[in-house]
């Protein structure tokens, strides 16, 4: 998870998974990325700005061997310290 500054903190969590995993298992892992972000936001004392929520899943093409999952949410308040 990376916090960067640009007015509000950006919370990001990424996974790279083998493409042979069943889709239902990949979907479950997708949701766990958001859980990790929300737990960190709670620790940091900030609330999520749901209008900035992004979940990107990149499925492999024919030759690809991995599924990339990226979850991003900005905080409503907070700055760089």
N, C-alpha and C positions, 0 to 999 in steps of 0.2 A: 504494500500500500504506500502510495506516495502523496505527500501533502506539498502543494506548491502554492505560490502566492500570486494573486492578481485581483486583490480586493477581498476575496473570500477564499477560504481553503477549498481545495479540490481534493476529494478522496477518490482513490482509484484502486481497484483490485483486479488482477489478471490471472488467468489459468491457461496452461497449455496442456491439453489432454490427448492421449492416443485416440485416433479416429476409430479404432475397432471397438471402443466402448459402446454399449447399447445407448440409443438416444434417450431413453428414460433416465438413465444414470447421469448422462451429460446435463439434462434439464435440472436434475436435483442439485448438481454441482453449481450450475448457474446461480441458483437461488442462494447458495451458501456464500457466494461473493458479496452479495448485498448484506447478508447477516454480519459478515466480518466488518464491512464498512460502517454499518449502524452501531455495532458494538464500540468501534473506535470513536465514532462521533459522540456517543454517550460518555465515554471516558474523557473526551476533550471538552465536554459541556456545550456542544453545539447541536443545532437542529438541522435536518436535511432540507434543502430547497428542492422539492420534488419536481419542480418545473425543469430542473437541470439533469434529472435522472436519465442515464443512457446505459443500455445493455446491448453490447454488440457481440454477436457470435459469428465467427468466420469458419464455415464448414470447409473441409478440404476439397480441392478439385480432384480429378481422377488420380493424379500422381501424389497428392498430399497425404501426409501421414498423421497430421495433428489437427485438433480443433482448438481454436483460440477463442477465449471468452474474456471480455473486458467490461467491467462495470465501473461507472463514474457517477458521482453525486457531489454537488457543491454544498457548502454549509451556508445557512441563512445569515449567520453573523460570525464574526471572528476575523482576525487579521493576521498578518505575519508578525511573529515575535522573534 
